[in-house]
């Protein structure tokens, strides 16, 4: 492998992020798949370090989803703060920033592509 290939591989590895919850089995499985592929992802424990509203908007754009589609509807925070309320997209994003447990997980991002690891193998699509 020549030096230009090494540089390309290094750049690809650095460009991958996973929004991860270590207590979630799907998140752990997705991280394991990335590691099996030789990917050294930047692991963001989003419950400790939630994305900003701007970061969340960018993630939603890359996923091609609306804020409501990215929300975990079974969480107590959803039932308390979102369900049966008429919230616009900006308010939903603000709610996910304030209560990151509402964000579906895991999310893997590579450049302008992103995928939710449900099932975990779905992240393989963005690694090519």
N, CA, C and O atoms as a DFTB+ gen file, in Angstrom:
512 C
 N C O
     1  1       0.866      -1.174       0.000
     2  2       0.000       0.000       0.000
     3  2       0.908       1.231       0.000
     4  3       1.778       1.378       0.859
     5  1       0.688       2.114      -0.981
     6  2       1.518       3.319      -1.026
     7  2       0.998       4.367      -0.046
     8  3      -0.088       4.221       0.515
     9  1       1.775       5.411       0.151
    10  2       1.449       6.424       1.161
    11  2       0.135       7.144       0.882
    12  3      -0.565       7.518       1.823
    13  1      -0.220       7.351      -0.395
    14  2      -1.489       8.036      -0.682
    15  2      -2.670       7.187      -0.236
    16  3      -3.671       7.725       0.237
    17  1      -2.569       5.875      -0.379
    18  2      -3.645       4.987       0.084
    19  2      -3.727       4.998       1.604
    20  3      -4.823       4.984       2.164
    21  1      -2.593       5.023       2.271
    22  2      -2.582       5.071       3.727
    23  2      -3.270       6.348       4.205
    24  3      -4.055       6.313       5.152
    25  1      -2.982       7.460       3.561
    26  2      -3.592       8.731       3.917
    27  2      -5.101       8.689       3.703
    28  3      -5.851       9.163       4.556
    29  1      -5.560       8.136       2.593
    30  2      -7.001       8.027       2.317
    31  2      -7.677       7.177       3.382
    32  3      -8.732       7.553       3.893
    33  1      -7.088       6.042       3.724
    34  2      -7.663       5.168       4.748
    35  2      -7.717       5.902       6.079
    36  3      -8.720       5.813       6.788
    37  1      -6.663       6.623       6.432
    38  2      -6.643       7.357       7.691
    39  2      -7.716       8.432       7.720
    40  3      -8.367       8.617       8.749
    41  1      -7.917       9.144       6.623
    42  2      -8.937      10.190       6.568
    43  2     -10.327       9.583       6.711
    44  3     -11.168      10.138       7.418
    45  1     -10.583       8.454       6.052
    46  2     -11.889       7.801       6.153
    47  2     -12.144       7.379       7.598
    48  3     -13.242       7.582       8.117
    49  1     -11.150       6.801       8.242
    50  2     -11.339       6.353       9.616
    51  2     -11.632       7.527      10.547
    52  3     -12.463       7.408      11.448
    53  1     -10.967       8.644      10.342
    54  2     -11.172       9.793      11.208
    55  2     -12.530      10.435      10.972
    56  3     -13.062      11.107      11.855
    57  1     -13.089      10.234       9.797
    58  2     -14.315      10.925       9.425
    59  2     -15.573      10.228       9.935
    60  3     -16.674      10.718       9.684
    61  1     -15.453       9.121      10.631
    62  2     -16.634       8.383      11.067
    63  2     -16.899       8.648      12.543
    64  3     -16.010       8.552      13.389
    65  1     -18.154       8.985      12.819
    66  2     -18.609       9.219      14.189
    67  2     -19.742       8.264      14.501
    68  3     -20.513       7.892      13.617
    69  1     -19.842       7.872      15.749
    70  2     -21.001       7.115      16.198
    71  2     -21.559       7.806      17.440
    72  3     -20.851       8.023      18.424
    73  1     -22.834       8.141      17.370
    74  2     -23.549       8.642      18.550
    75  2     -24.006       7.396      19.284
    76  3     -24.873       6.662      18.812
    77  1     -23.417       7.171      20.436
    78  2     -23.428       5.868      21.097
    79  2     -23.956       5.970      22.527
    80  3     -23.686       6.932      23.246
    81  1     -24.715       4.949      22.912
    82  2     -25.127       4.777      24.298
    83  2     -24.614       3.403      24.724
    84  3     -25.155       2.392      24.276
    85  1     -23.586       3.333      25.576
    86  2     -23.004       2.045      25.933
    87  2     -23.971       1.102      26.651
    88  3     -23.701      -0.096      26.739
    89  1     -25.088       1.617      27.164
    90  2     -26.067       0.757      27.838
    91  2     -27.033       0.099      26.847
    92  3     -27.815      -0.770      27.232
    93  1     -26.981       0.508      25.577
    94  2     -27.905       0.008      24.551
    95  2     -27.246      -1.131      23.769
    96  3     -26.149      -0.970      23.235
    97  1     -27.916      -2.275      23.706
    98  2     -27.337      -3.432      23.016
    99  2     -27.155      -3.168      21.525
   100  3     -26.149      -3.590      20.955
   101  1     -28.095      -2.486      20.877
   102  2     -27.959      -2.184      19.441
   103  2     -26.776      -1.249      19.199
   104  3     -26.066      -1.377      18.203
   105  1     -26.578      -0.323      20.108
   106  2     -25.454       0.596      19.992
   107  2     -24.131      -0.158      20.155
   108  3     -23.183       0.082      19.407
   109  1     -24.071      -1.056      21.118
   110  2     -22.856      -1.861      21.316
   111  2     -22.600      -2.760      20.113
   112  3     -21.457      -2.913      19.684
   113  1     -23.658      -3.357      19.566
   114  2     -23.509      -4.226      18.390
   115  2     -23.025      -3.424      17.177
   116  3     -22.191      -3.900      16.407
   117  1     -23.547      -2.221      17.015
   118  2     -23.139      -1.379      15.895
   119  2     -21.676      -0.989      16.030
   120  3     -20.934      -1.028      15.048
   121  1     -21.253      -0.617      17.224
   122  2     -19.850      -0.279      17.455
   123  2     -18.963      -1.485      17.166
   124  3     -17.885      -1.334      16.592
   125  1     -19.400      -2.670      17.553
   126  2     -18.632      -3.892      17.286
   127  2     -18.498      -4.133      15.778
   128  3     -17.437      -4.548      15.312
   129  1     -19.556      -3.878      15.020
   130  2     -19.496      -4.038      13.562
   131  2     -18.477      -3.072      12.968
   132  3     -17.689      -3.450      12.101
   133  1     -18.494      -1.833      13.431
   134  2     -17.512      -0.862      12.939
   135  2     -16.099      -1.344      13.235
   136  3     -15.223      -1.274      12.373
   137  1     -15.873      -1.830      14.447
   138  2     -14.548      -2.320      14.823
   139  2     -14.145      -3.529      13.989
   140  3     -12.982      -3.653      13.604
   141  1     -15.109      -4.440      13.699
   142  2     -14.824      -5.603      12.854
   143  2     -14.419      -5.178      11.446
   144  3     -13.652      -5.874      10.781
   145  1     -14.936      -4.036      10.993
   146  2     -14.611      -3.508       9.667
   147  2     -13.298      -2.722       9.674
   148  3     -12.886      -2.195       8.641
   149  1     -12.644      -2.641      10.826
   150  2     -11.400      -1.906      10.933
   151  2     -11.596      -0.400      11.040
   152  3     -10.661       0.370      10.820
   153  1     -12.807       0.017      11.377
   154  2     -13.128       1.440      11.482
   155  2     -12.866       1.912      12.905
   156  3     -13.357       1.326      13.870
   157  1     -12.088       2.978      13.019
   158  2     -11.849       3.600      14.315
   159  2     -12.727       4.845      14.389
   160  3     -12.302       5.939      14.018
   161  1     -13.929       4.671      14.860
   162  2     -14.895       5.762      14.901
   163  2     -14.659       6.659      16.102
   164  3     -14.171       6.226      17.146
   165  1     -15.017       7.911      15.923
   166  2     -15.050       8.863      17.024
   167  2     -16.339       8.573      17.779
   168  3     -17.427       8.812      17.255
   169  1     -16.233       8.062      18.997
   170  2     -17.401       7.665      19.784
   171  2     -17.891       8.864      20.596
   172  3     -17.163       9.417      21.420
   173  1     -19.136       9.247      20.345
   174  2     -19.761      10.346      21.071
   175  2     -20.840       9.745      21.965
   176  3     -21.866       9.269      21.479
   177  1     -20.608       9.771      23.250
   178  2     -21.644       9.309      24.183
   179  2     -22.641      10.455      24.321
   180  3     -22.483      11.338      25.163
   181  1     -23.661      10.422      23.481
   182  2     -24.550      11.572      23.323
   183  2     -25.394      11.883      24.564
   184  3     -25.935      12.984      24.670
   185  1     -25.517      10.951      25.489
   186  2     -26.236      11.265      26.724
   187  2     -25.381      12.163      27.624
   188  3     -25.909      12.978      28.382
   189  1     -24.058      12.006      27.532
   190  2     -23.141      12.848      28.300
   191  2     -22.821      14.144      27.548
   192  3     -22.661      15.203      28.155
   193  1     -22.730      14.043      26.229
   194  2     -22.377      15.177      25.373
   195  2     -23.414      15.274      24.258
   196  3     -23.155      14.829      23.140
   197  1     -24.579      15.847      24.542
   198  2     -25.635      15.899      23.525
   199  2     -25.243      16.802      22.354
   200  3     -24.506      17.772      22.530
   201  1     -25.741      16.478      21.164
   202  2     -25.491      17.365      20.034
   203  2     -26.229      18.687      20.234
   204  3     -27.259      18.741      20.906
   205  1     -25.693      19.739      19.646
   206  2     -26.377      21.036      19.669
   207  2     -27.553      20.977      18.699
   208  3     -27.690      20.018      17.938
   209  1     -28.387      21.987      18.727
   210  2     -29.509      22.049      17.780
   211  2     -28.987      22.058      16.345
   212  3     -29.551      21.393      15.477
   213  1     -27.915      22.804      16.091
   214  2     -27.343      22.861      14.737
   215  2     -26.796      21.503      14.311
   216  3     -26.995      21.080      13.172
   217  1     -26.103      20.818      15.227
   218  2     -25.586      19.478      14.912
   219  2     -26.732      18.510      14.651
   220  3     -26.660      17.695      13.731
   221  1     -27.774      18.594      15.442
   222  2     -28.920      17.706      15.273
   223  2     -29.616      17.962      13.935
   224  3     -30.032      17.016      13.267
   225  1     -29.745      19.223      13.541
   226  2     -30.324      19.548      12.228
   227  2     -29.491      18.938      11.114
   228  3     -30.038      18.389      10.157
   229  1     -28.169      19.030      11.231
   230  2     -27.286      18.453      10.212
   231  2     -27.427      16.926      10.169
   232  3     -27.444      16.334       9.090
   233  1     -27.526      16.298      11.329
   234  2     -27.708      14.840      11.389
   235  2     -29.031      14.452      10.738
   236  3     -29.082      13.512       9.945
   237  1     -30.091      15.165      11.067
   238  2     -31.402      14.879      10.469
   239  2     -31.349      15.004       8.952
   240  3     -31.922      14.183       8.236
   241  1     -30.661      16.029       8.465
   242  2     -30.531      16.225       7.020
   243  2     -29.802      15.035       6.380
   244  3     -30.224      14.529       5.340
   245  1     -28.719      14.600       7.005
   246  2     -27.947      13.473       6.471
   247  2     -28.755      12.184       6.494
   248  3     -28.626      11.348       5.599
   249  1     -29.595      12.024       7.527
   250  2     -30.440      10.831       7.624
   251  2     -31.658      10.910       6.713
   252  3     -32.242       9.885       6.360
   253  1     -32.041      12.125       6.335
   254  2     -33.256      12.302       5.538
   255  2     -34.511      12.074       6.375
   256  3     -35.522      11.582       5.873
   257  1     -34.437      12.434       7.651
   258  2     -35.564      12.208       8.563
   259  2     -36.062      13.527       9.137
   260  3     -35.344      14.526       9.165
   261  1     -37.305      13.501       9.590
   262  2     -37.858      14.627      10.335
   263  2     -37.488      14.422      11.808
   264  3     -37.144      13.311      12.210
   265  1     -37.558      15.482      12.608
   266  2     -37.265      15.311      14.037
   267  2     -38.139      14.235      14.699
   268  3     -37.642      13.452      15.508
   269  1     -39.413      14.191      14.368
   270  2     -40.296      13.196      14.986
   271  2     -39.860      11.778      14.634
   272  3     -39.989      10.872      15.457
   273  1     -39.342      11.573      13.416
   274  2     -38.908      10.238      13.005
   275  2     -37.668       9.772      13.760
   276  3     -37.402       8.571      13.825
   277  1     -36.910      10.698      14.329
   278  2     -35.700      10.346      15.052
   279  2     -35.944      10.171      16.550
   280  3     -35.026       9.831      17.297
   281  1     -37.175      10.401      16.984
   282  2     -37.473      10.339      18.421
   283  2     -37.837       8.932      18.883
   284  3     -38.494       8.166      18.178
   285  1     -37.390       8.629      20.082
   286  2     -37.738       7.364      20.746
   287  2     -39.053       7.586      21.481
   288  3     -39.098       8.216      22.537
   289  1     -40.107       7.059      20.901
   290  2     -41.456       7.349      21.398
   291  2     -41.848       6.558      22.649
   292  3     -42.872       6.840      23.271
   293  1     -41.035       5.574      23.011
   294  2     -41.342       4.788      24.201
   295  2     -40.759       5.358      25.487
   296  3     -41.035       4.856      26.576
   297  1     -39.963       6.396      25.360
   298  2     -39.319       6.981      26.536
   299  2     -40.308       7.804      27.361
   300  3     -41.221       8.422      26.813
   301  1     -40.121       7.809      28.670
   302  2     -40.979       8.598      29.568
   303  2     -40.931      10.083      29.189
   304  3     -41.941      10.781      29.281
   305  1     -39.761      10.562      28.765
   306  2     -39.615      11.966      28.381
   307  2     -40.479      12.313      27.173
   308  3     -40.975      13.434      27.057
   309  1     -40.655      11.343      26.276
   310  2     -41.529      11.575      25.118
   311  2     -42.969      11.755      25.590
   312  3     -43.662      12.690      25.190
   313  1     -43.395      10.839      26.448
   314  2     -44.777      10.903      26.938
   315  2     -45.021      12.188      27.736
   316  3     -46.110      12.760      27.681
   317  1     -44.013      12.632      28.470
   318  2     -44.162      13.819      29.304
   319  2     -44.059      15.128      28.520
   320  3     -44.829      16.057      28.761
   321  1     -43.115      15.203      27.587
   322  2     -42.814      16.483      26.952
   323  2     -43.277      16.625      25.506
   324  3     -43.340      17.743      24.994
   325  1     -43.603      15.519      24.837
   326  2     -43.874      15.587      23.397
   327  2     -45.267      15.073      23.034
   328  3     -46.006      15.734      22.303
   329  1     -45.615      13.913      23.538
   330  2     -46.877      13.272      23.157
   331  2     -48.063      14.203      23.418
   332  3     -48.145      14.857      24.458
   333  1     -48.970      14.244      22.456
   334  2     -50.200      15.038      22.546
   335  2     -49.948      16.550      22.601
   336  3     -50.837      17.316      22.974
   337  1     -48.747      16.973      22.232
   338  2     -48.463      18.410      22.158
   339  2     -48.221      18.770      20.696
   340  3     -47.701      17.954      19.936
   341  1     -48.581      19.938      20.313
   342  2     -48.372      20.393      18.933
   343  2     -47.060      21.165      18.875
   344  3     -47.035      22.382      19.057
   345  1     -45.966      20.441      18.619
   346  2     -44.637      21.038      18.574
   347  2     -44.131      21.055      17.136
   348  3     -44.253      20.065      16.415
   349  1     -43.564      22.181      16.727
   350  2     -42.984      22.240      15.384
   351  2     -41.595      21.589      15.415
   352  3     -41.106      21.197      16.474
   353  1     -40.968      21.482      14.231
   354  2     -39.675      20.799      14.144
   355  2     -38.622      21.446      15.036
   356  3     -37.841      20.743      15.678
   357  1     -38.590      22.775      15.085
   358  2     -37.594      23.459      15.922
   359  2     -37.799      23.107      17.399
   360  3     -36.830      22.893      18.127
   361  1     -39.040      23.050      17.831
   362  2     -39.327      22.697      19.227
   363  2     -38.961      21.236      19.501
   364  3     -38.480      20.914      20.587
   365  1     -39.183      20.353      18.527
   366  2     -38.810      18.942      18.698
   367  2     -37.296      18.795      18.803
   368  3     -36.796      18.021      19.619
   369  1     -36.571      19.540      17.974
   370  2     -35.104      19.511      18.035
   371  2     -34.635      20.027      19.390
   372  3     -33.760      19.428      20.015
   373  1     -35.215      21.134      19.846
   374  2     -34.861      21.668      21.160
   375  2     -35.141      20.647      22.261
   376  3     -34.382      20.544      23.225
   377  1     -36.219      19.901      22.117
   378  2     -36.571      18.884      23.110
   379  2     -35.527      17.763      23.125
   380  3     -35.168      17.266      24.192
   381  1     -35.036      17.362      21.936
   382  2     -34.005      16.316      21.875
   383  2     -32.677      16.811      22.445
   384  3     -31.933      16.036      23.047
   385  1     -32.378      18.090      22.259
   386  2     -31.160      18.651      22.841
   387  2     -31.275      18.661      24.366
   388  3     -30.327      18.313      25.069
   389  1     -32.430      19.059      24.863
   390  2     -32.660      19.114      26.307
   391  2     -32.766      17.729      26.935
   392  3     -32.378      17.534      28.087
   393  1     -33.291      16.770      26.179
   394  2     -33.511      15.398      26.665
   395  2     -32.941      14.426      25.632
   396  3     -33.706      13.823      24.880
   397  1     -31.612      14.258      25.575
   398  2     -31.006      13.434      24.527
   399  2     -31.437      11.968      24.542
   400  3     -31.236      11.263      23.554
   401  1     -32.021      11.499      25.638
   402  2     -32.545      10.130      25.664
   403  2     -33.613       9.934      24.586
   404  3     -33.906       8.804      24.196
   405  1     -34.190      11.035      24.111
   406  2     -35.218      10.970      23.067
   407  2     -34.648      10.655      21.682
   408  3     -35.400      10.290      20.778
   409  1     -33.334      10.790      21.503
   410  2     -32.714      10.578      20.194
   411  2     -32.530       9.085      19.956
   412  3     -31.956       8.375      20.781
   413  1     -33.032       8.619      18.804
   414  2     -32.849       7.214      18.431
   415  2     -31.361       6.934      18.302
   416  3     -30.587       7.809      17.914
   417  1     -30.972       5.734      18.623
   418  2     -29.566       5.373      18.615
   419  2     -29.352       3.992      18.046
   420  3     -30.291       3.203      17.950
   421  1     -28.157       3.700      17.677
   422  2     -27.010       4.571      17.468
   423  2     -27.081       5.234      16.099
   424  3     -27.763       4.740      15.200
   425  1     -26.393       6.329      15.944
   426  2     -26.305       7.016      14.657
   427  2     -24.840       7.011      14.255
   428  3     -23.970       7.411      15.029
   429  1     -24.575       6.550      13.027
   430  2     -23.215       6.551      12.491
   431  2     -23.181       7.553      11.345
   432  3     -24.063       7.569      10.486
   433  1     -22.143       8.389      11.349
   434  2     -22.007       9.435      10.343
   435  2     -20.651       9.310       9.672
   436  3     -19.618       9.178      10.329
   437  1     -20.681       9.355       8.348
   438  2     -19.439       9.428       7.567
   439  2     -19.637      10.498       6.509
   440  3     -20.390      10.306       5.554
   441  1     -18.972      11.608       6.679
   442  2     -19.098      12.712       5.727
   443  2     -20.531      13.201       5.654
   444  3     -21.106      13.622       6.658
   445  1     -21.100      13.144       4.472
   446  2     -22.482      13.606       4.266
   447  2     -23.495      12.480       4.377
   448  3     -24.681      12.680       4.113
   449  1     -23.033      11.289       4.768
   450  2     -23.930      10.138       4.901
   451  2     -24.110       9.791       6.371
   452  3     -23.212       9.994       7.188
   453  1     -25.277       9.267       6.690
   454  2     -25.549       8.829       8.060
   455  2     -26.523       7.656       8.019
   456  3     -27.289       7.498       7.068
   457  1     -26.479       6.843       9.061
   458  2     -27.391       5.707       9.178
   459  2     -27.647       5.437      10.656
   460  3     -26.790       5.657      11.512
   461  1     -28.837       4.961      10.919
   462  2     -29.185       4.514      12.267
   463  2     -28.904       3.018      12.330
   464  3     -29.287       2.274      11.426
   465  1     -28.247       2.581      13.378
   466  2     -27.873       1.176      13.520
   467  2     -29.010       0.307      14.022
   468  3     -28.876      -0.377      15.037
   469  1     -30.120       0.331      13.318
   470  2     -31.270      -0.516      13.633
   471  2     -31.802      -1.082      12.326
   472  3     -32.590      -0.419      11.652
   473  1     -31.399      -2.277      11.952
   474  2     -30.490      -3.173      12.658
   475  2     -29.039      -2.682      12.545
   476  3     -28.728      -1.867      11.677
   477  1     -28.167      -3.170      13.408
   478  2     -26.782      -2.694      13.411
   479  2     -26.091      -2.788      12.044
   480  3     -25.264      -1.940      11.709
   481  1     -26.426      -3.808      11.265
   482  2     -25.785      -4.010       9.949
   483  2     -26.111      -2.886       8.958
   484  3     -25.415      -2.733       7.954
   485  1     -27.148      -2.108       9.225
   486  2     -27.523      -1.059       8.287
   487  2     -26.436       0.004       8.136
   488  3     -26.416       0.722       7.136
   489  1     -25.542       0.115       9.099
   490  2     -24.476       1.111       8.988
   491  2     -23.439       0.744       7.939
   492  3     -22.678       1.604       7.497
   493  1     -23.399      -0.518       7.535
   494  2     -22.435      -0.938       6.518
   495  2     -22.663      -0.207       5.205
   496  3     -21.720      -0.010       4.439
   497  1     -23.904       0.199       4.930
   498  2     -24.238       0.889       3.679
   499  2     -23.471       2.195       3.506
   500  3     -23.162       2.577       2.377
   501  1     -23.162       2.880       4.585
   502  2     -22.495       4.182       4.451
   503  2     -20.972       4.069       4.520
   504  3     -20.275       5.071       4.356
   505  1     -20.453       2.884       4.755
   506  2     -19.004       2.724       4.888
   507  2     -18.305       2.552       3.557
   508  3     -17.082       2.683       3.495
   509  1     -19.031       2.265       2.488
   510  2     -18.388       2.018       1.198
   511  2     -17.968       3.288       0.510
   512  3     -17.412       3.240      -0.587
